[in-house]
């Protein structure tokens, strides 16, 4: 999902090319179906945050493994 679609769904008026369209965006955001869409976007963002956290943990593990291997190359393996 691109940042423009996400900004639209979040009702961010800064993403509008013409600020006079803010009332139209507000109208769309008030549609009953829009609430359901926002709920799905919230779940989408939550899952992405979980993935990013897992990636961070894996990146730290990778860094440790590489450092240990480099140390072994330099000083010998035990």
C-alpha positions in Angstrom: 0.0 0.0 0.0 1.4 3.4 -0.9 1.6 6.3 1.5 -1.0 8.2 -0.5 -3.7 5.5 -0.1 -2.9 5.2 3.6 -3.1 9.0 4.1 -6.5 9.0 2.3 -7.8 6.2 4.5 -6.5 8.0 7.6 -8.3 11.2 6.5 -5.1 13.2 6.3 -6.0 16.5 4.5 -2.3 17.3 4.0 -2.3 14.6 1.2 -4.8 16.5 -0.8 -3.6 18.4 -3.9 -6.4 21.0 -3.5 -7.2 21.9 0.1 -10.7 22.8 -1.1 -11.4 19.1 -1.4 -11.2 18.7 2.4 -15.0 18.7 2.7 -15.2 15.9 0.2 -12.6 13.8 2.1 -14.5 14.5 5.3 -17.7 13.3 3.6 -16.0 10.1 2.4 -14.6 9.5 5.9 -18.1 9.7 7.4 -19.5 6.8 5.2 -20.4 3.8 7.3 -18.2 1.5 5.1 -15.2 3.7 5.8 -15.2 2.7 9.5 -14.8 -0.9 8.5 -11.9 0.0 6.2 -10.2 2.0 8.9 -10.5 -1.1 11.2 -8.8 -3.2 8.6 -6.0 -0.6 8.1 -5.5 -0.6 11.8 -5.0 -4.3 11.8 -2.7 -4.0 8.8 -0.5 -1.4 10.5 -0.4 -3.6 13.7 0.9 -6.6 11.7 3.5 -4.5 10.0 4.8 -3.2 13.3 5.0 -6.8 14.5 7.0 -7.7 11.4 9.3 -4.7 11.8 10.0 -5.6 15.5 10.8 -9.2 14.5 13.1 -7.9 11.7 14.9 -5.7 14.3 15.5 -8.7 16.6 16.8 -10.8 13.6 19.1 -8.0 12.5 20.6 -7.8 16.0 21.1 -11.6 16.0 22.8 -11.4 12.6 25.1 -8.6 13.8 26.2 -10.8 16.8 26.7 -13.8 14.6 28.9 -11.9 12.2 30.9 -10.3 15.0 31.5 -13.6 16.6 32.6 -15.1 13.3 34.9 -12.1 12.6 36.4 -12.5 16.0 37.0 -16.2 15.3 38.7 -15.4 12.0 41.0 -12.9 13.7 41.7 -14.7 17.0 40.9 -18.3 16.2 37.9 -20.4 16.8 37.4 -22.3 20.1 
